[in-house]
Amino acid sequence: MLDSTLQATLDGVLARNPGEPEFHQAVREVFDSLAVVQERHPEYHDMAILTRLCEPERQIIFRVPWVDDRGNVQVNRGFRVEFNSALGPYKGGLRFRESVNLGIIKFLGFEQIFKNSLTGLPIGGGKGGSDFDPAGKSDGEVMRFCQSFMTELHRHIGEHTDVPAGDIGVGAREIGYLFGQYKRLTNRYEAGVLTGKGLDWGGSLVRKEATGYGATIFAQEMLGARGTSVEGRRTVVSGSGNVAIYAIEKVQQLGGIAITASDSSGYVIDEDGIDLELLKQIKEVERGRISEYAERRGGRSRFVSDGSVWNVPGDVALPCATQNELHERDAKKLVENGVIAVSEGANMPCTPTAVEIFRDAGVAFGPGKAANAGGVATSALEMQQNASRDAWTFDYTEERLTDIMRQIHTNCLETAEEFGRPGDYVLGANVAGFRKVADAMMAFGVI
């Protein structure tokens, strides 16, 4: 239960942002952890830190007109929410998907503030995207859309201002078209303005793998704190995009057995462990459906078009698809089947009720703002390489990523202990991320 002061602040935030359920969910989840902070730091309330933190510094909405292959003019909507720059330039990905709206971008940007804070690197929080879906579009259509999108966005970004990256629907192809248009419009080779770039033109090794690797490393650290590990554990993974593929890869490297992958059409079960090279070929190269994986694996794998991937028994669960994919019934089923750790590879993939079920059952639960921070952490490492005109080896970059994820885990664990909730990674992540940003905002005054 929130005290009257926090409840009044939360009520004000919700009233100012009607019709944005994902944003409301993200804000409530953070507020639920902050009563213990408010008691120790009344000065945060006096300076209206929470009210200011929940109000983006800037929200940009713009029209994106483009011409499809049939010569028809299409119009999409573009977004960039520059949420908080107390720790550094705004940093966060671009999401291209039909379901994108302002509320979703605000939820993602709000989460990004705390996630970026937890990395310990000098980056603020932001997010952007469009209700454009690249799926089924030709390369020419994607290029024309990206060029139109960047024609407006370039006015608002820069390596010291706002540094977008990729997210769902925005991969190396889209980043290339976006960067090319930025370079054309500005007449500058400002490599640090976008991350997730190709390796030949300013990108970083490990960036593609970082979010999935990081989520698995966080699971490994949570299990390590309990005297066990991923090795030999059956792991249930949702999704089959970038995050899921490289979460599976890291599970295999750590000696675990990843047995599932999914997309919007259903999921596959492979009791021998996912054939990673086949999955990469189908999803990364051919952009095919997950059902094709089962077809090519023959009798060693089966495709399920209905039900939930979370019905599959496993020791570790890595939700890596999208927000609110894992519901109350799924959490109950996972607990019933003996899950011991859940690490969120996607942003807010577990509903609030599901999270409570995991916490009540004593499952080690890693919230997305901590567990999937590896992607943005490696984006910041890409920015470092761009600033120094350098390129690091894969091994060195992965070592940096691993160190960051371990430090995030330690920070969350120690903060939870400090505030009387040992093992509560949700509280630990929210409080640790919040305090760093709040202290910077206090130092800057009312701005």
N, C-alpha and C positions, 0 to 999 in steps of 0.2 A: 504494500500500500504506500502511495506517495503522501508526503505531508502536504499541508494546505498550500504552502508556497510553491512547491514543485507542481502540484496539481493545477494551480491557477496558471502557472507558466505554460504547462502542457495544453490546457484548455485554450489558451490564447493562440498557441501555435496551430492547433487543429482548426480553430475558427478562421484563421487567416488563410488557410490552405485547404478549402473544401474540395471534395471530390478527388482526393489523391490518396487512395488507401495504402499503396505501397510506401509512400513517404510517411504517412501516419504510423504505419507499423514499425518502420525503422526508428522514428523518433521515440515512440513509446518504449521500444526495447532498450534504448540508451537511457531514457529517464528512469526506468525501473532499477537501474544500477547506481544512480547518482545520489540517492538519499544519503548514503553513508558519506559521500564527499561533501554534500551541502552542510552536514553537521560540523565537519572539521574546517570548512572553508566558507564561512558566511560572506566573505568579501566577494566571492563569485556572484552571489545573488545581488549584492549592492551594486555591482558593475553590470548587471543584466547580461552576464556571459552566456547563459543558456538561450535567452531570447535572441541575442545577436547571432549565436552559433547556428540557430535554426532558420535564420533569414539569410538567403544567399546574398553575397556581395553584389552579384550581377546575374541577371537572367536574360538570355538572348534567344529570341524566337524569330525565324526568318523563312521566307519563301525560297524553295529550291525548284526552279523550272528546268526541264531538260527534254530532249527530243528522243523518242524511242526509235527502234530500227524501222518501223513502218512510217516514220515521219510525223507521228502524233506527238503533240506537246503534252507532257505529264507534269504535274505539280505535286511536290512533296513538302513537308515541313521540317525545318532543321532546328536543332536546339543546342545551346551550350549554356550550362549553369556553372558559373564560377563561384563556388560556394564559400571558400575560406582560404585566405592567403597568409595566415599568421605565421606559418612555418616556411613558406617559400612559394614559388610560382604555382598556380593551379595545376594539378596533375590528375589525369583520369582519362579513360578511354572514350571512344565513339562507338555507339551501338546502332547498327542499321537493321531494323526489323519492323514489320508492320505494326506490332503492338506498342511501339515506342510512343510515349506521350510525355508531357511535362512532369507529371507526378512520378513516373518511373525514373526519369532522368534526375529528378530531385532526390529520390530515395538513393539512387546509386551515388550521387555526388555527396550526400550527407554521410553515407557509409565510408566514402573515400577519405573524408577528413580524418577519421579515426584510424583507418587502415594505414594511411600515409604517415600519420604521426607515429604509429607503432613501429614502422620500419627504422626509425631513428635518423632518417635522411631528410634533408631540407626541402620538402615538397608539401604544398598545400593541397586542398581537395577540390575537384571539379569533375564534371562528366558532360557528355554530349551525345548527339546522334540524330537519327531521322527515322521517320516511319516508312522509309524506303527499304525494300527487301531485295538483296542481290540475288537470291535464289531464283534460278530460271532466267536470269537476264544474261544477255550476251556481254562479252568483254567490252564492246563498244558502248553499250548502254550503261554499264557500270562506270566506264571512264567518263562519259558525258555527265552522268549524275555527280560523280566525285568532283569534277571540274567546276560545276555549278555550285555545289556545296562549299567548296573552298573559296570560290570567288567572294562569298560573303564572310566566311569564317576567318579568312586571313587578316581581316581588320582587327580581330580581337585576340590573336594569339602571338606568341613569340617565346624565345628560349628563356627570357627573364619574366615573362608575363603569364603564359598559359601554354602547357605542353600536352596536347592530346596524344592518345595512343589508339590501339585497336581494342575491340571488344567483340561481342557476338555480331557476325555479319561483316566485320571489318578485319580482314587479314592482310597478308603481304601485298596482294594485288591492289586492294583499295588504298592502303597506305602509300603505295607507289604512285598512284594517280593523284592522290591528295598532295603529296610532297612535290610532285612535278608541277602542279598548278600553283602551289605556294611559291616555288622557285621562280616560275614564269612571271607571276604578278609582282613579286618584290624585288626581282633582280638580285637576289642574295642566295648564296648556298649556306643557309642557316640550318645545319644538320640537327641541332638540338631542339628544333621547333616541334618535331614529331618523333615518337619512339615506336619501335616495332618495324623499323626500316629494314630493307634488304642488307645482307652482309657486305655486299660490294659497294654500298653507298651510305655508310654510316650506321648500320645496324649493329647489334651486339649478339654474340654467341650466347646461348642459353635463354634468350628472351622468349623464344617460341615455347620452350619447355618449362619456363619458370613457374607459372601459376600451378600447373599440375604437379611438378616436382615439389613445390613449396607445400601444397596441401598434404602430400604424402609424408614429407619430412616432419610436418607439424604432428601428424598422426603418430609417427615414429617417436617423436619426443614425448607426447602424451603417454604412450604406452611405456616408454622408458622410465617415466616418472613412477610407473606402477610396477616396475620390475620385469617388463616383458618387451616384445618388439613385434614388428610386422612380419618377421620371418616365419614362414610356414602358415600364415594366417590366410583364410579365405576372405577375399575382399570384394565387396559389391560396389560397382561403379556405375553411376548414371551418366548419360551423355556419350557422345562419340566425336565431339569437336576437339579443339586444341587442348583444352584443360583436361578432359577425360583421357585422351590418348597418352598424354605425358604423365598423368597420375598413374595410369596403368604401367607405363614404362618404369617409373621409379619404384612402384610396388614390386615389380619383377626384379629390379636391381637389388632391392633389399631382401629378396628371398621369399616374398609373399606370392600369393596366387590370385590374380585378378580374374574373376570368372564371368563378368557381365559387361555389357556396353549397351547403349540405347540411343534412339532418336524419337522423333514425334510419331513414327509409325509403330513402335514397339521396342522390344529388347531381345538380345541374344544371351544365351547361357552356354558357356564353354567350360565344362568341368575340368578339363585338362589345363585350363588357363588360356586367356585370349591370345590368339596369334597376332602379335603386334604389327608385324610387317604387312600382313593381309589387311588388318584394320586401317593402317596408314594408307595403303594403296587405294582402298575403296573410298575412304572419307577425305583424305588430303589430296589425292591425285585425281580420282575419278568423280569426286563429289557425289557419290552414290548413296544408297539407303542401307541401313544396318541389316535389313533382311538379306542383302546380297552376301554378307559375311557368312551367314548360316548356309546359304546355298553352296558357296565355294568350299566350306569346311566339311561338307557332306554330313555323315552321321555323327561327327564329333561335336557338333553344335546344333542347337535348335533355336528357332525364332518364335517369339510369343507376341502376338499382335494385340492382346488385351491384358488386363490386369496391371500389376505394378512390378517394376524391377525390384522393389523393396520387399516383395514376398520371397525372394531368393535368400536362403539362409547364408549368413556370413559373419565373420568375427569383426570385420572393419567395414564401415560404410563411407563412401566418398561421393556425396552428391555434387555432380559437376555439370549439371545441365542449365537450370535457370531458376529464377526466384519462385518460392512457394511450390516446389515440386514434391516435397516430402511432407505429407499431412499426418494428422493425429493417428489415423488407422495404420499408416505405414510405420510410424515410430513404434506403435504397440507391437506390430508384427516383428520388427527388427529386434526389439527387446525380448519378445517371446522366443525368438530364434537364437538368442544368446549374443547379440552384438555387444562388443566391449568398448568400441571407439567410433566416433563419427567426426569427420573433419570436412568442413564445407569448402569445396573447391569453387562452387558458384557463389554469387552474391545473394545472401538471404534465401537459400533453397529450402530451409526448414521453416514451417509455420511456427508461430509462437507456442501453440499447444504442443507441437511435436518436440520443440526444444525443452519444454517443461517436463515432458515424459522422459526424455533422455536424462535430464538433470536429476529428477526424482528417483530414477532407476540406478543412479550411480554410474551411468555411462560417461566415459571421457568425451566431452563434446567441445570441439574447436569451432568457434563462430567464424564466419567468413572474413570479418574485418581483421582477424589474426591469421587464420589458416590459409587464406588465399592471397595474402599480401606479397607473396613471392613475385607475382607478375609486375606489380608497380615498383617493387624494390629493384628488380632487374632493369626496368625502364629507367629508373634513376641512375643505375650504373651505366646504362647506355648514354644518358646525358653527361655523366662524368667523362666517358671516353670521347664523346663529341667535343666537349669543352677543352680537353687536352690534346685533341687531334691524335688519339691513340686507339688501339684495338687490342683487347685482352684475349688470352687463350680461353678455350672452353673450360679447362680444368680450374683456372684461376677464378673465372667468373662464377662457376658453380660453387667453388669454395666460399666465395663472398656471399652468394645466395644462401648456402647452408648455414653460415655463421649468422646471417640476419634472421633466418627462421628460428634458429635455436635461441637467439637473444629475445625474439618476440615471445617465444614460449616461456622463457625464464621470467621475463617482465610480467606477463599475464599471471603466471603461477605465484610469483612473489607479491604482486599487488593484491591478488585474491586473499593470500595469507595475511597480508597487512591489514586488510579490512574485514577480517574475521570470517571469510568464506573460502577456506582451503579447497583447492581443486576446482573452483568455479571459474572456468575460463571466460565465460560470458561477462561476469562482473569484472574480472581482471583486465580483459581487453577494453571494455568500455571506460573503466576508470583510468587505466594507464594512458589510453589514447586521449581521453578528455583532458586530463590534468596538464599535459604538455601543451596542448593548444590553448587552454584557458590561461595558463601562466603567460604565454606569449601575448595573448590579447590583453591581459591586465597590464603588461609592460608598455603596450602601445597606446593605452588610454582609450577613450571613447571615440572610435572611428568606424 
